[in-house]
Amino acid sequence: MVAPLLSLGRAGGVNHRPALRFYVHVPYCASRCGYCDFNTYIPGEEGRGSQSQWRGAAVAEVVAARRALDGDPRPVSSVFFGGGTPTLLPVTDLAAVLDSIAAHFGLSEDAEVTVEANPENITPGLLDDLLTAGVNRLSIGMQSADPAVLDVLDRRHRRDGAVRAARMAAPAGFDRVSLDLIYGTPGETDDSWRDTVRTAVDTGITHVSAYALKVEAGTALARRVASGTVAAPDDDEAAARYEIADDLLAAAGLPWYEISNWAVPGHECRHNIGYWSGDDWWGVGPGAHSHVAGVRWWNVRHPTRWIAALSTGEDPRDGQEILEAEQRRTEEVMLAVRLAEGFDPTALGAGAAVRGLTEQGLLERAGDRWRLTRAGRLLADRVTLTLLDPA
């Protein structure tokens, strides 16, 4: 294990630091989707650990965070329960962690608290319990409205289940609801993708995240692609689907605010904006990553090892790094260009590249700032590299 984080609370001057956020990782799933390479575990899988012990370990890590950030006066601006499937746990477990964060750090008056959920887990009773626990934002994994696409992705829910879940949330009291979509799945067509986006919008949700399917090494989908059972995703088709989504969502009153995210103005995910804006965050849970005051670290991946470490008062981290100035600049540029609010190239030390990128149709003015055009969003990595090294 690495040395204790004793200096974080005093590093960088606490009176001039960005917002503090918490990410809480729940590693449990009822089954594994074929495309997923997240740090998740299904029943009977080695290293899964005990769901009943997760709560105590997570609370212990919050207490450890308070010790490490001794003297840091910042209340927590957002908490995001991700996974995995957080709603597989009793809501009382999630509430215990949220209550511990509130008790040891305090929550800002307008703190955003998000829980990810799968459509098949959402019931009126669950929604009531989440609201009572202090959750005020719901992120539902819809992925697609096309049954054939859901089959390729090994999703357990059906189209009607996602629609039902989304439509249930607002009457229950959630006015901030997001649907997560995936595009570019083999077998998907332009028309079926249009239907997916329109179906999502018609539920009345106020936020959509949409990501291109990636075939990650070691997943069931990767094995199927390698065997020829499933075709590999096509980059040109994925780009066309992105443009379809952008057109439909903008027309429905959900403009883009980050390359892969669209929202009714005022309903953006503040937690994720914090990541892209360089805020500090503490990751609780097995495999969770954290970043505070220029120090990045990550926990051991296996829940059994993570639980064991925290139950005996040991450090659950598996490693850490202190970001050098050049690393910080690279990440600042990479993250800043993703946002629709734009960026100041002079502040990023990237002014020399703007003219050429504008002439190529990849950047445009946004008031006194610059931002990606839609063509630029499709080539964001290229834009970032050019801003970092215009030569």
ROPA-196579 format. One record per residue (C-alpha): residue in one letter; x, y, z. Coordinates in nm, 2 decimals, padded with zeros to 4 digits. Example, Ala and Ser with C-alpha at 12.3 -4.5 7.8 and 13.67 -1.06 7.14 Angstrom:
! residues 2
[site 'A'; [01.23; -00.45; 00.78]] [site 'S'; [01.37; -00.11; 00.71]] 
! end
This chain:
! residues 391
[site 'M'; [00.00; 00.00; 00.00]] [site 'V'; [00.11; 00.36; -00.06]] [site 'A'; [00.17; 00.61; 00.21]] [site 'P'; [-00.13; 00.78; 00.38]] [site 'L'; [-00.27; 01.10; 00.23]] [site 'L'; [-00.19; 01.33; 00.51]] [site 'S'; [-00.13; 01.66; 00.33]] [site 'L'; [-00.42; 01.69; 00.09]] [site 'G'; [-00.64; 01.91; 00.32]] [site 'R'; [-00.37; 02.17; 00.32]] [site 'A'; [-00.23; 02.15; -00.03]] [site 'G'; [-00.30; 02.42; -00.28]] [site 'G'; [-00.47; 02.66; -00.04]] [site 'V'; [-00.82; 02.55; 00.07]] [site 'N'; [-00.97; 02.89; 00.03]] [site 'H'; [-00.90; 02.90; -00.34]] [site 'R'; [-00.98; 02.54; -00.45]] [site 'P'; [-01.24; 02.40; -00.68]] [site 'A'; [-01.56; 02.22; -00.57]] [site 'L'; [-01.53; 01.89; -00.39]] [site 'R'; [-01.74; 01.60; -00.51]] [site 'F'; [-01.78; 01.23; -00.43]] [site 'Y'; [-01.82; 00.93; -00.66]] [site 'V'; [-01.94; 00.61; -00.50]] [site 'H'; [-01.89; 00.29; -00.68]] [site 'V'; [-02.13; 00.00; -00.64]] [site 'P'; [-01.96; -00.30; -00.82]] [site 'Y'; [-02.26; -00.54; -00.83]] [site 'C'; [-02.47; -00.64; -01.12]] [site 'A'; [-02.73; -00.91; -01.17]] [site 'S'; [-02.56; -01.01; -01.50]] [site 'R'; [-02.29; -00.87; -01.72]] [site 'C'; [-02.37; -00.69; -02.04]] [site 'G'; [-02.16; -00.82; -02.33]] [site 'Y'; [-01.99; -00.48; -02.40]] [site 'C'; [-01.91; -00.39; -02.04]] [site 'D'; [-01.55; -00.37; -01.91]] [site 'F'; [-01.63; -00.18; -01.59]] [site 'N'; [-01.52; -00.30; -01.26]] [site 'T'; [-01.83; -00.50; -01.19]] [site 'Y'; [-01.91; -00.84; -01.04]] [site 'I'; [-02.21; -01.08; -01.08]] [site 'P'; [-02.33; -01.35; -00.84]] [site 'G'; [-02.07; -01.62; -00.77]] [site 'E'; [-01.79; -01.44; -00.94]] [site 'E'; [-01.45; -01.45; -00.77]] [site 'G'; [-01.35; -01.13; -00.59]] [site 'R'; [-01.71; -01.02; -00.56]] [site 'G'; [-01.71; -00.98; -00.19]] [site 'S'; [-02.02; -00.95; 00.03]] [site 'Q'; [-02.29; -00.70; -00.07]] [site 'S'; [-02.39; -00.68; 00.30]] [site 'Q'; [-02.03; -00.56; 00.39]] [site 'W'; [-02.02; -00.30; 00.12]] [site 'R'; [-02.21; -00.04; 00.33]] [site 'G'; [-01.97; -00.06; 00.62]] [site 'A'; [-01.66; -00.04; 00.40]] [site 'A'; [-01.80; 00.26; 00.21]] [site 'V'; [-01.88; 00.45; 00.53]] [site 'A'; [-01.53; 00.37; 00.66]] [site 'E'; [-01.38; 00.52; 00.34]] [site 'V'; [-01.58; 00.84; 00.39]] [site 'V'; [-01.44; 00.86; 00.74]] [site 'A'; [-01.09; 00.81; 00.61]] [site 'A'; [-01.15; 01.08; 00.35]] [site 'R'; [-01.24; 01.32; 00.63]] [site 'R'; [-00.92; 01.24; 00.81]] [site 'A'; [-00.71; 01.29; 00.49]] [site 'L'; [-00.88; 01.62; 00.42]] [site 'D'; [-00.85; 01.75; 00.77]] [site 'G'; [-00.90; 02.12; 00.78]] [site 'D'; [-01.07; 02.13; 00.43]] [site 'P'; [-01.38; 02.35; 00.48]] [site 'R'; [-01.55; 02.27; 00.15]] [site 'P'; [-01.90; 02.11; 00.16]] [site 'V'; [-01.96; 01.84; -00.10]] [site 'S'; [-02.12; 01.98; -00.42]] [site 'S'; [-02.24; 01.65; -00.57]] [site 'V'; [-02.25; 01.28; -00.50]] [site 'F'; [-02.28; 01.03; -00.78]] [site 'F'; [-02.36; 00.66; -00.71]] [site 'G'; [-02.25; 00.46; -01.01]] [site 'G'; [-02.17; 00.11; -01.10]] [site 'G'; [-02.25; -00.16; -01.15]] [site 'T'; [-02.61; -00.12; -01.05]] [site 'P'; [-02.64; 00.08; -00.73]] [site 'T'; [-03.01; 00.00; -00.70]] [site 'L'; [-02.93; -00.37; -00.65]] [site 'L'; [-02.84; -00.27; -00.29]] [site 'P'; [-03.10; -00.17; -00.03]] [site 'V'; [-03.16; 00.20; -00.05]] [site 'T'; [-03.07; 00.21; 00.32]] [site 'D'; [-02.72; 00.12; 00.22]] [site 'L'; [-02.69; 00.41; -00.02]] [site 'A'; [-02.85; 00.64; 00.23]] [site 'A'; [-02.60; 00.54; 00.50]] [site 'V'; [-02.31; 00.65; 00.27]] [site 'L'; [-02.48; 00.97; 00.17]] [site 'D'; [-02.56; 01.05; 00.54]] [site 'S'; [-02.20; 00.98; 00.63]] [site 'I'; [-02.08; 01.23; 00.36]] [site 'A'; [-02.33; 01.49; 00.49]] [site 'A'; [-02.22; 01.43; 00.85]] [site 'H'; [-01.85; 01.45; 00.79]] [site 'F'; [-01.83; 01.71; 00.51]] [site 'G'; [-02.17; 01.87; 00.48]] [site 'L'; [-02.36; 01.90; 00.15]] [site 'S'; [-02.39; 02.23; -00.03]] [site 'E'; [-02.74; 02.37; -00.03]] [site 'D'; [-02.80; 02.28; -00.39]] [site 'A'; [-02.60; 01.95; -00.39]] [site 'E'; [-02.68; 01.72; -00.68]] [site 'V'; [-02.72; 01.35; -00.58]] [site 'T'; [-02.74; 01.11; -00.87]] [site 'V'; [-02.81; 00.73; -00.87]] [site 'E'; [-02.77; 00.51; -01.17]] [site 'A'; [-03.04; 00.25; -01.23]] [site 'N'; [-03.14; -00.01; -01.48]] [site 'P'; [-03.50; 00.00; -01.61]] [site 'E'; [-03.58; -00.34; -01.47]] [site 'N'; [-03.50; -00.23; -01.12]] [site 'I'; [-03.72; 00.08; -01.11]] [site 'T'; [-04.05; 00.06; -00.92]] [site 'P'; [-04.26; 00.33; -00.75]] [site 'G'; [-04.14; 00.21; -00.41]] [site 'L'; [-03.78; 00.23; -00.51]] [site 'L'; [-03.83; 00.59; -00.64]] [site 'D'; [-04.00; 00.69; -00.32]] [site 'D'; [-03.72; 00.54; -00.11]] [site 'L'; [-03.45; 00.72; -00.32]] [site 'L'; [-03.62; 01.05; -00.28]] [site 'T'; [-03.65; 01.00; 00.09]] [site 'A'; [-03.28; 00.92; 00.11]] [site 'G'; [-03.19; 01.25; -00.05]] [site 'V'; [-03.14; 01.14; -00.41]] [site 'N'; [-03.26; 01.42; -00.65]] [site 'R'; [-03.13; 01.30; -00.99]] [site 'L'; [-03.18; 00.96; -01.17]] [site 'S'; [-02.97; 00.82; -01.46]] [site 'I'; [-03.14; 00.53; -01.63]] [site 'G'; [-02.95; 00.29; -01.86]] [site 'M'; [-03.18; 00.27; -02.17]] [site 'Q'; [-02.91; 00.21; -02.43]] [site 'S'; [-03.16; 00.15; -02.72]] [site 'A'; [-03.52; 00.11; -02.81]] [site 'D'; [-03.43; -00.15; -03.08]] [site 'P'; [-03.49; -00.51; -02.95]] [site 'A'; [-03.22; -00.64; -03.18]] [site 'V'; [-02.97; -00.39; -03.05]] [site 'L'; [-03.05; -00.47; -02.69]] [site 'D'; [-02.99; -00.84; -02.77]] [site 'V'; [-02.65; -00.77; -02.92]] [site 'L'; [-02.56; -00.56; -02.60]] [site 'D'; [-02.69; -00.84; -02.37]] [site 'R'; [-02.93; -00.60; -02.20]] [site 'R'; [-03.20; -00.76; -01.98]] [site 'H'; [-03.47; -00.49; -02.02]] [site 'R'; [-03.69; -00.44; -02.32]] [site 'R'; [-03.80; -00.12; -02.49]] [site 'D'; [-04.12; -00.08; -02.30]] [site 'G'; [-03.94; -00.13; -01.97]] [site 'A'; [-03.71; 00.17; -02.03]] [site 'V'; [-04.00; 00.39; -02.14]] [site 'R'; [-04.21; 00.29; -01.84]] [site 'A'; [-03.92; 00.36; -01.60]] [site 'A'; [-03.85; 00.70; -01.74]] [site 'R'; [-04.21; 00.80; -01.74]] [site 'M'; [-04.25; 00.68; -01.38]] [site 'A'; [-03.97; 00.91; -01.25]] [site 'A'; [-04.12; 01.25; -01.29]] [site 'P'; [-04.46; 01.18; -01.13]] [site 'A'; [-04.27; 01.03; -00.84]] [site 'G'; [-04.09; 01.36; -00.78]] [site 'F'; [-03.78; 01.34; -00.99]] [site 'D'; [-03.75; 01.65; -01.21]] [site 'R'; [-03.39; 01.56; -01.32]] [site 'V'; [-03.39; 01.24; -01.51]] [site 'S'; [-03.13; 01.12; -01.77]] [site 'L'; [-03.14; 00.84; -02.02]] [site 'D'; [-02.81; 00.68; -02.13]] [site 'L'; [-02.79; 00.57; -02.49]] [site 'I'; [-02.54; 00.38; -02.70]] [site 'Y'; [-02.51; 00.42; -03.08]] [site 'G'; [-02.32; 00.24; -03.35]] [site 'T'; [-02.41; -00.12; -03.24]] [site 'P'; [-02.39; -00.37; -03.52]] [site 'G'; [-02.74; -00.43; -03.67]] [site 'E'; [-02.86; -00.08; -03.58]] [site 'T'; [-02.98; 00.13; -03.87]] [site 'D'; [-03.03; 00.51; -03.91]] [site 'D'; [-03.40; 00.46; -03.88]] [site 'S'; [-03.38; 00.25; -03.56]] [site 'W'; [-03.15; 00.50; -03.40]] [site 'R'; [-03.38; 00.78; -03.49]] [site 'D'; [-03.66; 00.58; -03.32]] [site 'T'; [-03.44; 00.53; -03.01]] [site 'V'; [-03.37; 00.90; -02.98]] [site 'R'; [-03.73; 01.00; -03.04]] [site 'T'; [-03.85; 00.74; -02.79]] [site 'A'; [-03.62; 00.88; -02.53]] [site 'V'; [-03.73; 01.24; -02.59]] [site 'D'; [-04.10; 01.14; -02.58]] [site 'T'; [-04.07; 01.01; -02.22]] [site 'G'; [-04.02; 01.37; -02.11]] [site 'I'; [-03.67; 01.33; -01.97]] [site 'T'; [-03.45; 01.64; -01.95]] [site 'H'; [-03.11; 01.49; -02.02]] [site 'V'; [-02.96; 01.24; -02.26]] [site 'S'; [-02.61; 01.09; -02.27]] [site 'A'; [-02.51; 00.91; -02.59]] [site 'Y'; [-02.19; 00.73; -02.65]] [site 'A'; [-02.05; 00.53; -02.94]] [site 'L'; [-02.02; 00.16; -02.88]] [site 'K'; [-01.66; 00.06; -02.82]] [site 'V'; [-01.54; -00.30; -02.83]] [site 'E'; [-01.33; -00.34; -02.52]] [site 'A'; [-01.07; -00.62; -02.50]] [site 'G'; [-01.17; -00.91; -02.28]] [site 'T'; [-01.55; -00.86; -02.31]] [site 'A'; [-01.80; -01.10; -02.45]] [site 'L'; [-01.87; -00.86; -02.73]] [site 'A'; [-01.50; -00.86; -02.82]] [site 'R'; [-01.50; -01.24; -02.85]] [site 'R'; [-01.80; -01.23; -03.07]] [site 'V'; [-01.65; -00.97; -03.30]] [site 'A'; [-01.32; -01.17; -03.31]] [site 'S'; [-01.51; -01.49; -03.41]] [site 'G'; [-01.71; -01.31; -03.68]] [site 'T'; [-02.04; -01.37; -03.51]] [site 'V'; [-02.10; -01.00; -03.47]] [site 'A'; [-01.97; -00.73; -03.71]] [site 'A'; [-01.73; -00.47; -03.58]] [site 'P'; [-01.88; -00.12; -03.53]] [site 'D'; [-01.82; 00.11; -03.82]] [site 'D'; [-01.67; 00.46; -03.74]] [site 'D'; [-01.85; 00.63; -04.03]] [site 'E'; [-02.18; 00.49; -03.93]] [site 'A'; [-02.12; 00.60; -03.57]] [site 'A'; [-02.05; 00.95; -03.69]] [site 'A'; [-02.37; 00.96; -03.89]] [site 'R'; [-02.56; 00.84; -03.58]] [site 'Y'; [-02.40; 01.12; -03.37]] [site 'E'; [-02.53; 01.38; -03.62]] [site 'I'; [-02.88; 01.23; -03.61]] [site 'A'; [-02.89; 01.24; -03.23]] [site 'D'; [-02.75; 01.60; -03.23]] [site 'D'; [-03.02; 01.72; -03.48]] [site 'L'; [-03.31; 01.54; -03.30]] [site 'L'; [-03.21; 01.64; -02.95]] [site 'A'; [-03.14; 02.01; -03.04]] [site 'A'; [-03.48; 02.03; -03.21]] [site 'A'; [-03.65; 01.88; -02.90]] [site 'G'; [-03.50; 02.15; -02.68]] [site 'L'; [-03.20; 01.96; -02.55]] [site 'P'; [-02.89; 02.13; -02.69]] [site 'W'; [-02.54; 01.98; -02.65]] [site 'Y'; [-02.34; 02.10; -02.35]] [site 'E'; [-02.06; 01.84; -02.37]] [site 'I'; [-01.96; 01.62; -02.66]] [site 'S'; [-02.17; 01.32; -02.55]] [site 'N'; [-02.43; 01.50; -02.34]] [site 'W'; [-02.75; 01.70; -02.42]] [site 'A'; [-02.99; 01.86; -02.17]] [site 'V'; [-03.27; 02.11; -02.13]] [site 'P'; [-03.09; 02.42; -02.01]] [site 'G'; [-03.05; 02.41; -01.64]] [site 'H'; [-03.06; 02.03; -01.63]] [site 'E'; [-02.70; 01.95; -01.71]] [site 'C'; [-02.53; 01.70; -01.49]] [site 'R'; [-02.33; 01.92; -01.25]] [site 'H'; [-02.13; 01.63; -01.12]] [site 'N'; [-01.99; 01.55; -01.46]] [site 'I'; [-01.93; 01.91; -01.54]] [site 'G'; [-01.72; 01.92; -01.23]] [site 'Y'; [-01.50; 01.65; -01.38]] [site 'W'; [-01.46; 01.83; -01.71]] [site 'S'; [-01.39; 02.16; -01.53]] [site 'G'; [-01.11; 02.03; -01.31]] [site 'D'; [-01.29; 02.00; -00.97]] [site 'D'; [-01.17; 01.77; -00.70]] [site 'W'; [-01.34; 01.44; -00.63]] [site 'W'; [-01.30; 01.15; -00.39]] [site 'G'; [-01.39; 00.80; -00.53]] [site 'V'; [-01.53; 00.56; -00.27]] [site 'G'; [-01.55; 00.19; -00.36]] [site 'P'; [-01.34; -00.09; -00.52]] [site 'G'; [-01.14; 00.04; -00.82]] [site 'A'; [-01.27; 00.39; -00.77]] [site 'H'; [-01.04; 00.67; -00.89]] [site 'S'; [-00.99; 01.00; -00.70]] [site 'H'; [-00.82; 01.34; -00.77]] [site 'V'; [-00.76; 01.60; -00.51]] [site 'A'; [-00.51; 01.89; -00.53]] [site 'G'; [-00.31; 01.75; -00.82]] [site 'V'; [-00.28; 01.40; -00.67]] [site 'R'; [-00.46; 01.11; -00.84]] [site 'W'; [-00.50; 00.77; -00.68]] [site 'W'; [-00.71; 00.45; -00.73]] [site 'N'; [-00.84; 00.18; -00.50]] [site 'V'; [-00.78; -00.19; -00.52]] [site 'R'; [-01.03; -00.34; -00.77]] [site 'H'; [-01.16; -00.65; -00.60]] [site 'P'; [-01.44; -00.58; -00.35]] [site 'T'; [-01.30; -00.85; -00.12]] [site 'R'; [-00.97; -00.68; -00.09]] [site 'W'; [-01.12; -00.33; -00.06]] [site 'I'; [-01.36; -00.45; 00.22]] [site 'A'; [-01.08; -00.63; 00.40]] [site 'A'; [-00.85; -00.32; 00.39]] [site 'L'; [-01.11; -00.09; 00.53]] [site 'S'; [-01.24; -00.33; 00.79]] [site 'T'; [-00.89; -00.34; 00.94]] [site 'G'; [-00.81; 00.02; 00.90]] [site 'E'; [-00.57; -00.02; 00.61]] [site 'D'; [-00.53; 00.21; 00.31]] [site 'P'; [-00.75; 00.07; 00.03]] [site 'R'; [-00.55; 00.24; -00.25]] [site 'D'; [-00.36; 00.04; -00.50]] [site 'G'; [-00.15; 00.33; -00.64]] [site 'Q'; [-00.12; 00.70; -00.69]] [site 'E'; [00.05; 00.97; -00.89]] [site 'I'; [00.13; 01.33; -00.85]] [site 'L'; [00.05; 01.52; -01.17]] [site 'E'; [00.33; 01.72; -01.33]] [site 'A'; [00.27; 02.06; -01.49]] [site 'E'; [00.26; 01.91; -01.84]] [site 'Q'; [00.02; 01.64; -01.74]] [site 'R'; [-00.21; 01.90; -01.59]] [site 'R'; [-00.20; 02.11; -01.90]] [site 'T'; [-00.28; 01.82; -02.12]] [site 'E'; [-00.58; 01.72; -01.92]] [site 'E'; [-00.70; 02.08; -01.89]] [site 'V'; [-00.70; 02.12; -02.27]] [site 'M'; [-00.85; 01.78; -02.33]] [site 'L'; [-01.14; 01.84; -02.09]] [site 'A'; [-01.20; 02.21; -02.17]] [site 'V'; [-01.25; 02.15; -02.54]] [site 'R'; [-01.54; 01.91; -02.47]] [site 'L'; [-01.77; 02.17; -02.33]] [site 'A'; [-02.01; 02.38; -02.53]] [site 'E'; [-01.94; 02.68; -02.32]] [site 'G'; [-01.61; 02.70; -02.50]] [site 'F'; [-01.26; 02.78; -02.38]] [site 'D'; [-01.01; 03.06; -02.38]] [site 'P'; [-00.72; 02.94; -02.59]] [site 'T'; [-00.48; 03.20; -02.45]] [site 'A'; [-00.55; 03.08; -02.09]] [site 'L'; [-00.48; 02.73; -02.21]] [site 'G'; [-00.16; 02.84; -02.39]] [site 'A'; [-00.30; 02.72; -02.72]] [site 'G'; [-00.37; 03.04; -02.90]] [site 'A'; [-00.14; 02.97; -03.19]] [site 'A'; [-00.35; 02.67; -03.32]] [site 'V'; [-00.69; 02.84; -03.32]] [site 'R'; [-00.67; 03.00; -03.66]] [site 'G'; [-00.58; 02.69; -03.85]] [site 'L'; [-00.85; 02.48; -03.67]] [site 'T'; [-01.11; 02.75; -03.74]] [site 'E'; [-01.02; 02.75; -04.11]] [site 'Q'; [-01.06; 02.37; -04.11]] [site 'G'; [-01.41; 02.41; -03.97]] [site 'L'; [-01.33; 02.25; -03.64]] [site 'L'; [-01.36; 02.55; -03.41]] [site 'E'; [-01.60; 02.85; -03.40]] [site 'R'; [-01.64; 03.16; -03.19]] [site 'A'; [-01.87; 03.14; -02.88]] [site 'G'; [-01.88; 03.50; -02.76]] [site 'D'; [-01.53; 03.58; -02.64]] [site 'R'; [-01.44; 03.21; -02.63]] [site 'W'; [-01.40; 02.93; -02.88]] [site 'R'; [-01.57; 02.59; -02.90]] [site 'L'; [-01.59; 02.29; -03.12]] [site 'T'; [-01.81; 02.28; -03.43]] [site 'R'; [-02.01; 01.96; -03.48]] [site 'A'; [-01.73; 01.85; -03.72]] [site 'G'; [-01.48; 01.93; -03.44]] [site 'R'; [-01.68; 01.73; -03.19]] [site 'L'; [-01.63; 01.43; -03.42]] [site 'L'; [-01.26; 01.50; -03.43]] [site 'A'; [-01.21; 01.62; -03.07]] [site 'D'; [-00.90; 01.41; -03.02]] [site 'R'; [-00.73; 01.56; -03.33]] [site 'V'; [-00.83; 01.91; -03.21]] [site 'T'; [-00.69; 01.85; -02.87]] [site 'L'; [-00.35; 01.72; -03.00]] [site 'T'; [-00.33; 02.03; -03.23]] [site 'L'; [-00.40; 02.27; -02.95]] [site 'L'; [-00.13; 02.10; -02.74]] [site 'D'; [00.12; 02.09; -03.02]] [site 'P'; [00.03; 02.33; -03.31]] [site 'A'; [00.37; 02.27; -03.49]] 
! end
